[in-house]
């Protein structure tokens, strides 16, 4: 082989290496682009969500009464403020009625005493 042949082969090898390097760089650029990362994250989240939903359905089918109790407890926890207000109103009505009755009785006693 002559020097020019070796140089030509070396240049061809450099061109092939450069082409592979650029191809790899473009592939990496595509992999780490925000659009691709967001798409892959969304896809992974959907798969995890589907798996979670499937596991939940299986668990509810296996233990419907326990699941009902958990849902009821969670609902009561989330609705605790309105439930407390409602209980206060129910209890408060009875107390107010008793207070009114006792005031009325005192007024009646005062009127009869006069």
ABEGO torsion letter per residue (X at the ends): XBAAAAAAAAAAAAAAAAAAAAAAAAAAAAAABAAAAAAAAAAAAAAAAAAAAAAAAAAAAABAAAAAAAAAAAAAAAAAAAAAAAAAAAAAAAAAAAAAAAAAAAAAAAAAAX
